[in-house]
Amino acid sequence: MTAATNALGRELQLVHAAQWLYAINAEPFVPGEGDPYARLVRGFESGENGTDDAGGTLASIAERGPVWRSRLDTWVVTGPAALRELSASAEPAVSAAVPQAEAWLPDPERQRTTGLARDLARRGGTRAVGRLAGSLREQAGQAAARLGPGPVDLVADFAEPLTAAGYAAVLDVPEERRAAFDADLAAAAPAVDALLCPQTLDTTRRLAAGVRGLRELFAGRAHAEADLLLAVAGARAAADLLGDALRRLLDRPREWALLRSDPAHAARLVEEVLHQRPPWRACPLVALATAEVAGTRIEAGDSLTAITTAAAVPGGPSGIAGPTGTAAADGASRTAGGVGTAETTHTGRVAGTGGAGEPGAVTVLGEATRTNGVPTPLPVAACATLLPAARALAEHALVALAARFPLLRPDGEPVRTRRAPLTRRLVRLPARLGEEETR
C-alpha cells in the first residue's frame, strides 16, 4: 500500500469521524442534539424493510430553516423557494465534499459551459435515447428472458446487469470491451455517494480503479468527458430508479397487473418514483457566484448541499420536486422511453445556437423542466441530461419483466447499502417471479 493511499485512508477516516462526532453532539464533545445534516451524510440512517431512515432526519433538517450552516462547514439548502433562488443566482456546480481518489466530475467552471451541456445532450438526451429505443427494448427483453420462475434478486440478477447492457449501448461500448466495462461500472457504483460520504479504503480503491478503467475506455472520443459522467452518474441513476420502481411494485400486485395489461403504465410509474425518490436526495455543490438565498448571503466558492426534505408538495417531496415534464436536454419534448441494513449489509435555459426544439438548442432546467415551480431533481443544468436514458431503460425493463411474469411477490427483506446518503442504493431485492396460479 503506497504512502499516498495511506494518507488518503487517514483523511477519509477523519472526515467520517467528524460526521459521526457532529451527528451526535451539538458542539464538539458537548452532549446535546446533534447536527441532522451530519447524521444524514454519514450514511448510516437506514430503517427496516429496505426503507431509509430519513423521515426524522430530513424533518430535523427542514426544521432548521431553508438555509443554515452545518458544523461540517457547508450551507444546507432546503425547500422549493430557497432551491429556486439557489439555482437561479448562485450558479451552483456539483462538487465533491470529501477527498476523492479519482476525480470523475467535470471541473465546476466547466459544468456551467454550454459545451458540456451539449455533449451530454448529444450522448444521453431524449433524441439520442430515442434513436436507441429498439436496442434498449431488446436489452430489457433479453434480461427478462434470462430469469426463470422462482426466487430472484431483482437488483443483482436484473437491474444491475440490464443497466450495464443498456449503457453499453448508449455509450457505444465495443463488444470486446463489454466485460471490462461491466466490471468498471460495478466498481464505480459508490462514486456518487462518495462525493458526500467517505467510503471504506478498500471500496475507495476499487472505485478509483473503476473510474480509471472507464476513463481509459472513453479516451480519445469527441465526448469523452460526457461519456464518463453518463457512465458513472447516469448508470447509477438508472439502476437506482429501476430498483426503487421494482421495490414499489413488490407490495402492489394490482399495479403489477395494471402494468401487464397497459404497458404505458410504466411511464406513469417511473414518473411517480422520480417524484417520490429523486435520483440524489442530497446534492453537494459549490457556489460559483455570490448570491442571497432565503435572506442569507452565500459567497462564491462556498460549499453547499441541496437536500430533498420530507415536507409535502403535491405529487412529490418538497425540497426538489419530481420531474414531470422534464424536457430533453437536447431541446426536444420528453417522450416515453417505451411504452435489514448492512455495510453493504452487503438555471434556466442554457443558450444554444437555435430556438427551443431547433438544432443546437439546449434546454435544461428551464420552465419546461419544473413542476409546481420547483426545479427538477438536481439543481444543476447539466445534470438534467442524466434522466432521459435512466427513465427510458427503467420503463423498458418494467414492461419486459411484466410481460414475462404474471406474478411478482416479495421473497425476503430488501437491503440498502450503508454510506449511501445520496442514492440510498438497493443492493438486494429478493422476489419471487411466477406464472398464473391455477386451482
C-alpha positions in Angstrom: 0.0 0.0 0.0 1.5 3.3 -1.0 2.1 6.3 1.2 -0.5 8.3 -0.9 -3.0 5.5 -0.3 -2.3 5.5 3.4 -2.7 9.3 3.5 -6.0 9.2 1.7 -7.3 6.5 4.0 -6.4 8.6 7.1 -8.1 11.7 5.5 -11.3 9.7 4.7 -11.3 8.3 8.3 -11.0 11.9 9.7 -13.9 13.2 7.6 -16.1 10.3 8.5 -15.2 10.7 12.2 -16.2 14.3 12.0 -19.5 13.4 10.5 -20.2 10.9 13.4 -19.0 13.4 16.0 -21.2 16.3 14.9 -24.1 13.9 14.3 -24.1 13.1 18.0 -23.0 16.4 19.6 -24.2 19.9 19.0 -20.7 21.2 19.7 -17.5 19.1 19.9 -17.6 16.9 22.9 -20.6 18.6 24.4 -23.7 16.3 24.7 -26.8 17.6 23.1 -28.8 17.4 19.9 -26.5 16.7 17.0 -26.3 18.1 13.6 -29.0 16.5 11.4 -27.1 17.1 8.2 -24.1 15.2 9.7 -26.5 12.4 10.6 -27.7 12.2 7.0 -24.3 12.3 5.2 -22.5 9.8 7.4 -24.7 7.3 5.6 -25.9 5.1 8.4 -29.5 6.3 8.7 -31.5 3.3 7.4 -34.6 1.7 8.5 -36.5 -1.6 8.2 -37.6 -3.4 5.1 -35.3 -1.7 2.7 -36.5 1.8 3.5 -34.3 4.6 4.5 -34.5 6.2 8.0 -34.6 9.5 7.0 -38.1 10.8 7.8 -36.9 12.0 11.2 -33.5 13.3 9.9 -35.0 15.1 7.0 -37.6 16.6 9.2 -34.9 17.9 11.5 -33.0 19.4 8.6 -36.2 21.2 7.4 -37.0 22.5 10.9 -33.7 24.5 10.9 -34.9 26.6 8.1 -34.4 26.9 4.3 -30.7 27.9 4.6 -28.4 27.1 7.6 -24.8 26.3 8.2 -23.8 22.8 9.2 -20.9 22.2 11.6 -19.4 20.3 8.6 -18.8 23.8 7.1 -21.4 23.6 4.4 -24.6 25.6 3.8 -27.7 23.3 3.9 -30.4 24.5 1.5 -33.9 23.0 1.6 -37.4 23.9 0.4 -38.7 24.9 -3.0 -38.3 28.7 -2.7 -34.7 28.5 -1.5 -33.7 26.0 -4.1 -35.2 28.2 -6.8 -33.1 31.1 -5.6 -30.1 28.9 -5.4 -30.3 27.5 -8.9 -31.1 31.0 -10.4 -28.5 33.1 -8.7 -25.6 31.2 -7.1 -24.7 29.3 -10.3 -24.2 26.1 -8.4 -22.0 23.3 -9.7 -21.7 19.7 -8.4 -18.5 19.4 -6.2 -17.1 16.7 -4.0 -17.3 17.5 -0.3 -14.8 14.8 0.7 -11.4 13.7 -0.8 -11.6 11.7 -4.0 -9.1 9.0 -5.0 -10.0 9.5 -8.7 -11.9 12.6 -9.9 -14.7 12.0 -12.4 -16.8 15.1 -12.1 -16.1 17.9 -14.7 -14.5 21.0 -13.2 -17.1 23.3 -11.6 -16.4 26.1 -14.1 -16.7 23.6 -17.0 -20.1 22.5 -15.7 -21.7 25.8 -16.5 -20.5 25.9 -20.1 -22.8 25.2 -23.0 -20.3 22.8 -24.5 -20.6 20.3 -21.7 -24.4 20.5 -21.7 -24.5 20.0 -25.5 -22.1 17.0 -25.2 -24.3 15.4 -22.5 -27.4 16.1 -24.6 -25.9 14.5 -27.7 -24.9 11.4 -25.8 -27.7 11.0 -23.3 -30.5 13.4 -24.2 -34.0 12.4 -25.3 -33.2 12.4 -29.0 -30.2 10.2 -28.5 -32.1 7.8 -26.3 -35.0 7.8 -28.9 -32.6 6.6 -31.5 -31.7 3.7 -29.2 -35.2 2.7 -28.3 -35.1 -0.5 -30.2 -31.8 -1.6 -28.7 -32.9 -0.7 -25.1 -36.1 -2.6 -25.6 -34.2 -5.6 -26.9 -31.8 -5.5 -24.0 -34.7 -5.4 -21.5 -36.4 -8.3 -23.2 -33.2 -10.4 -23.1 -32.6 -9.5 -19.4 -36.1 -10.7 -18.5 -35.8 -13.8 -20.6 -32.7 -14.9 -18.6 -34.8 -15.1 -15.5 -37.0 -18.1 -14.7 -39.9 -18.6 -12.3 -38.9 -18.8 -8.7 -36.7 -16.8 -6.4 -34.6 -14.0 -7.8 -32.6 -10.9 -6.6 -34.1 -8.2 -8.7 -31.0 -6.0 -8.2 -28.1 -8.4 -8.7 -29.9 -10.6 -11.3 -31.9 -8.0 -13.3 -31.4 -4.2 -12.6 -27.6 -4.1 -12.4 -26.8 -6.3 -15.4 -29.5 -4.6 -17.5 -28.2 -1.2 -16.6 -24.7 -2.3 -17.7 -26.0 -3.6 -21.0 -28.2 -0.6 -21.6 -25.5 1.9 -21.0 -23.0 -0.1 -23.1 -25.5 0.6 -26.0 -25.9 4.3 -25.1 -22.2 4.8 -24.8 -21.2 2.7 -27.9 -19.0 0.2 -25.9 -17.4 -2.3 -28.3 -18.3 -5.9 -27.8 -14.8 -6.9 -27.0 -14.7 -4.3 -24.1 -18.0 -5.2 -22.6 -16.7 -7.4 -19.8 -14.2 -4.8 -18.7 -16.9 -2.1 -18.9 -19.3 -4.1 -16.8 -16.6 -4.7 -14.1 -15.6 -1.0 -14.1 -19.2 0.1 -13.9 -19.8 -2.1 -10.9 -16.6 -0.9 -9.2 -17.6 2.7 -9.7 -21.1 2.2 -8.2 -20.3 4.1 -4.9 -18.9 7.1 -6.8 -21.9 9.3 -6.4 -22.3 8.7 -2.7 -18.5 9.1 -2.2 -19.0 12.8 -3.1 -20.5 13.3 0.4 -19.8 10.2 2.5 -16.3 8.7 2.7 -16.2 5.1 1.7 -14.0 2.4 3.2 -10.5 2.4 1.9 -10.9 -0.9 0.0 -14.1 0.4 -1.6 -12.4 3.7 -2.5 -9.5 1.8 -4.2 -11.9 -0.3 -6.2 -13.9 2.8 -7.1 -10.8 4.6 -8.3 -9.8 1.6 -10.4 -13.3 1.5 -12.0 -13.2 5.2 -12.8 -9.8 4.9 -14.4 -10.9 2.0 -16.4 -13.9 3.9 -17.7 -11.8 7.0 -18.5 -9.4 4.9 -20.5 -12.2 3.3 -22.4 -13.5 6.7 -23.5 -10.1 8.3 -24.0 -9.8 9.9 -27.4 -13.5 10.3 -28.0 -15.1 13.6 -29.0 -17.4 13.4 -26.0 -15.2 11.5 -23.5 -16.0 13.8 -20.6 -19.7 13.4 -21.1 -19.4 9.7 -21.6 -17.6 9.3 -18.3 -20.3 11.4 -16.5 -23.1 9.3 -18.0 -21.3 6.0 -17.2 -20.6 6.9 -13.5 -23.7 9.0 -12.6 -26.2 8.2 -15.3 -25.9 4.4 -15.0 -26.2 4.8 -11.2 -29.4 6.8 -11.5 -30.8 4.2 -13.9 -30.1 1.2 -11.7 -31.5 3.0 -8.6 -34.6 4.3 -10.4 -35.4 0.7 -11.7 -34.7 -0.8 -8.3 -37.0 1.7 -6.5 -39.7 1.1 -9.1 -39.5 -2.7 -8.6 -39.4 -2.2 -4.8 -42.7 -0.3 -5.0 -44.3 -3.0 -7.2 -43.5 -5.8 -4.8 -46.1 -4.5 -2.5 -48.7 -3.6 -5.2 -49.9 -6.7 -7.1 -52.8 -4.7 -8.6 -50.3 -2.2 -10.0 -48.3 -5.1 -11.5 -51.5 -6.4 -13.1 -52.2 -3.0 -14.5 -48.6 -2.8 -15.9 -49.2 -6.2 -17.7 -52.5 -5.0 -19.2 -51.3 -1.5 -20.0 -47.6 -1.2 -20.8 -48.0 2.6 -21.0 -48.4 2.5 -17.2 -44.6 2.0 -17.0 -44.0 5.7 -17.9 -46.5 6.8 -15.2 -45.0 4.6 -12.6 -41.4 5.7 -13.3 -42.6 9.3 -13.2 -44.2 8.8 -9.8 -41.0 7.1 -8.5 -39.0 10.1 -9.7 -41.4 12.4 -7.8 -41.1 10.4 -4.6 -37.4 9.4 -4.7 -35.3 11.8 -6.8 -32.0 10.3 -8.0 -30.0 12.2 -5.5 -31.6 13.0 -2.1 -28.7 15.4 -1.4 -26.6 17.2 -4.0 -23.2 18.6 -3.0 -22.5 21.9 -4.7 -20.2 24.8 -4.8 -21.5 28.4 -5.4 -19.8 29.9 -8.5 -21.4 33.3 -7.8 -22.2 35.4 -4.7 -25.9 35.2 -4.0 -28.6 35.8 -1.4 -30.7 32.8 -0.7 -33.6 33.0 1.7 -32.1 36.1 3.2 -28.7 34.5 3.7 -25.6 35.7 1.8 -23.7 32.9 0.2 -20.2 33.8 -1.1 -18.7 32.5 -4.4 -16.7 29.4 -3.5 -18.9 28.4 -0.6 -19.8 24.7 -0.2 -23.5 23.9 0.0 -25.8 20.9 -0.2 -29.3 21.0 -1.7 -31.5 18.5 0.1 -34.8 17.0 -0.7 -36.7 17.2 2.6 -39.9 15.4 3.6 -42.3 18.2 3.7 -45.3 17.8 1.4 -45.7 19.2 -2.1 -48.5 17.9 -4.3 -47.2 15.0 -6.2 -43.8 14.8 -4.6 -41.4 15.8 -1.8 -40.9 19.5 -1.2 -37.2 20.0 -1.3 -36.8 19.2 -5.0 -40.0 18.3 -6.8 -40.3 15.4 -9.2 -39.5 15.9 -12.8 -42.9 15.6 -14.5 -42.5 17.2 -17.9 -38.7 17.2 -17.8 -37.6 18.4 -21.1 -34.9 16.8 -23.1 -31.6 18.4 -22.7 -31.4 18.5 -26.5 -34.4 20.8 -26.7 -36.9 18.1 -27.6 -40.0 17.4 -25.6 -39.9 14.3 -23.5 -41.4 11.1 -24.9 -41.8 7.9 -23.0 -38.8 5.6 -23.4 -41.1 2.8 -24.1 -44.3 2.0 -23.7 -32.4 -5.1 7.5 -29.3 -2.8 6.6 -25.7 -3.7 6.1 -22.2 -2.2 5.5 -23.1 -3.4 2.2 -25.0 -5.4 4.5 -23.6 -6.1 1.8 -31.0 27.7 -14.1 -32.8 28.4 -16.8 -32.1 27.7 -20.4 -28.6 27.1 -21.4 -28.2 29.0 -24.6 -27.8 27.0 -27.8 -27.5 28.2 -31.4 -31.1 27.7 -32.2 -34.5 28.2 -30.6 -36.3 25.7 -28.4 -36.6 22.4 -30.3 -34.2 23.5 -33.0 -30.8 22.0 -33.6 -28.3 23.4 -31.2 -30.9 24.4 -28.6 -30.1 23.0 -25.1 -33.0 23.3 -22.7 -32.1 22.2 -19.3 -33.8 23.1 -16.0 -35.8 25.8 -17.8 -39.5 26.3 -17.3 -40.3 23.1 -19.1 -38.3 21.2 -16.5 -40.2 22.5 -13.5 -43.1 21.1 -11.6 -45.1 23.2 -9.2 -42.5 25.9 -9.9 -39.7 23.8 -8.3 -36.5 22.7 -10.0 -36.2 19.1 -11.1 -34.2 16.6 -9.0 -30.8 18.1 -9.5 -30.4 21.9 -9.3 -27.6 22.0 -11.8 -28.3 22.4 -15.5 -26.1 19.7 -16.9 -27.4 17.1 -14.5 -30.9 17.1 -16.2 -29.3 15.1 -19.0 -28.8 12.1 -16.7 -32.6 11.4 -16.7 -33.7 10.5 -20.2 -31.6 7.3 -20.6 -32.3 6.3 -17.0 -36.0 6.8 -17.4 -36.2 5.0 -20.8 -34.3 2.0 -19.5 -36.4 1.7 -16.4 -39.6 1.8 -18.5 -38.5 -0.8 -21.0 -37.4 -3.0 -18.1 -40.7 -2.9 -16.3 -42.6 -3.6 -19.4 -40.4 -6.6 -20.3 -40.5 -8.1 -16.9 -44.2 -7.7 -16.5 -44.8 -9.3 -19.9 -42.8 -12.4 -19.0 -44.1 -13.0 -15.4 -47.7 -12.6 -14.4 -46.8 -12.7 -10.7 -44.3 -10.7 -8.7 -44.1 -11.2 -5.0 -41.6 -10.3 -2.2 -39.4 -13.1 -1.0 -37.4 -11.6 1.8 -36.2 -8.2 3.1 -34.7 -5.6 0.8 -31.3 -4.4 1.7 -29.9 -0.9 1.2 -26.2 -0.3 1.5 -24.7 2.0 4.1 -22.6 5.0 3.3 -25.1 5.9 0.5 -26.8 9.1 1.7 -27.3 10.4 -1.8 -28.6 7.4 -3.7 -29.9 5.1 -0.9 -28.7 2.3 -3.1 -30.5 -1.0 -3.0 -28.1 -3.9 -3.1 -30.6 -6.7 -2.6 -34.2 -7.0 -3.6 -35.4 -10.6 -3.0 -38.5 -11.5 -5.1 -40.3 -14.5 -6.5 -41.4 -14.5 -10.1 -44.1 -16.8 -11.1 -46.8 -18.0 -13.5 -50.5 -17.7 -13.1 -51.7 -19.8 -10.2 -54.4 -22.4 -11.0 -56.5 -24.5 -8.7 
